[in-house]
Amino acid sequence: MTGKSLLLNSHAYFREIWTLDTTLRLYWQNDNAGNKQSVISPMLKLGYRLKTNLTLETEGGIESTKTTSSTLDTSKINRKYFSLGFRWDF
């Protein structure tokens, strides 16, 4: 089995209390039986610092997976996700 991955990430600050993170993950996999899989996963995360060590964060993204078997059957799965929470830096 052979797999390759590429990850691109960006982190930016706005007015010292806002942060914006963007991520793009690409993944490819092949095995000896001729099966192939590719995954594309973009993500966006926004943070708002409430206090010096407490941040409200929201994150959302999409994951799109395509799998092709050795019999040329193809399946596609699309997943969307969202989360909201606090981060405590101690």
N, C-alpha and C positions, 0 to 999 in steps of 0.2 A: 504494500500500500504506500502511496506517495501523496503527500499533502503539501500545499503551499498556502501561505497566508500573508496578507498585506494589511497593515493597520495605519490609518492616517488620523491624527488627532490634533485638535486646536483648542487652546485655552485662552480666554480674553477677560480682562477686567474692565468694568465700566463704572466710573464715579466711585470707586473703592468699595462699594457695597454690592454690586451686581457682578456675577460671573456668567460666562457663556462657554460651554464646552460643546464641540462638535466632533463626532467620530464617524469614520467610515471603515468598516471591516469587510474585506474580500477574502474568500476562502475557496480553494479548489482541491478536490481529492479524487484520485484514481486508484483502483485496486487491480490485482492481477487477473481477476475474472472479467474485466472490461466494464465494471460499474464506474460511473462518474457522478460527482456531486459538486455543485457550486452554491455558495452562499453569499448574498449581498446584504449588508446590515448597516444602514445609516442610523445615527442616534443624535439627539439634541438634549442638552441638560442646561437648565437655567437655575442659578442660585441667587438668593437674596440674604445678605448677612444681617441678622437681627441684632446680634451682640458680637463682641469680639470673638467668642468661641461657639456661637450658635448660628447656623445657616439653614434657611428653608430652601429645599431643593425640589425641583420637578424635572422629570426625565421622560422622554418618549422616543420611540423608535419603531422601525420596521425591520423584519427579517424575512428575506425571500430565499427559499431553498428550492433548487431544481436537482432532481436525481434521475439519472438515466441508467437503466440496468443493461446488462449484456444482451438481453433479448430485445433491446430498443424500446422497452416500456418507459415512459417518462411520467414522473409525478412532480407537481409543483405545490409547495406549501408557503402561504404568506401569513405572517404573524405580526400583529401590532401590539405594542405594550406601552403602558404609561404608569408612572409612579410619582408619588408626592410624599415627602417626609422631611425630617430634620436631620442635620448632621451636627454632632457635638464634637468639637476638637478639644481634647483634654490633654 
